[in-house]
């Protein structure tokens, strides 16, 4: 079965084939050069090349399977199966490998329809008094504490699900500051009108960009990838990431917290070609490839590009080109800059979601937002992630609570947020103050 994107035109998402495609400041350039030199000095040409060859060989298998199975790659679970403990070890293992899955019926449809109606009213009545993007066709509203978001985040099923998802990761018993108990991270909300094209979020990976190579803790979390044995990387080791500085470089796209999985909770129906999300159903081979890519240059002959052995190791720090990496944005990817990923065939649209369904993807998973929305109604989602308890996460969410209780946007909302307490219909945490306070780390 061909991937849905293969059947139609690839959206006009940017390509990152030359340094000109990724503008950087002089200061950034020096940082890129130093970052590249440090990785090479630590691991050397031999180990990096071994990893490159192995990873590209593994990608041949990964991509063949995705092209064959397309959206059957994405596990579909039901909330009631999670509650009843009916998810098999086999399904769990599969979900961990693909790094993405759907959980249906987390919030019942009637409640969800009401939540959407409330959001619709809130955003209409307050129009012009909050920020949104893209400017020409707003669909993502940088509101963080509407009654709808607050209710969707604290729904008992949602909390149970977040805990279950956090438990897909592991940590040592001595990490007494870590637990699967969910913390609430306040993100924005989307109400995308029918017919609106959107090219703002092409293929990308969240959880920072250059910090994956530049932050010593983050780099260490990927040690086997650089050390010549990429198969051994453990992308579910929470201890390895709990102290990562995801916001090492300032940028609106970067979150301060560690999210085990990012998620969408659908407030309305969404479907392929109707404003949904596209996921690349693989975690560890894709991230290994992205991490290794800046150290190799493609062959000049385009017919040899898919032959990994034809790529040249590039030790020169003056040519520090990290394709798709801008310090202030999420890690971008493109079809030409990351050819072995076969993005045009392997980015899979998630199956149709009904109101109250959720979709989740690992923090290293490549994803994109549907460029099209040819449906008839709003495609609306609340961004709700699974955030485990760690010392750093708690520090952030405590601060977040204090700001939001006062009506202010959370720190990560930055200059895009407004004083929401001035908006009509704002209730803050008055409905569930004690619960929210606890879920924000107090
Ligand atoms: Fe994203």
Boltz pocket constraint, residues with backbone or C-beta under 6 A from the ligand:
constraints:
  - pocket:
      binder: B
      contacts: [[A, 204], [A, 205], [A, 206], [A, 330], [A, 367]]
      max_distance: 6.0
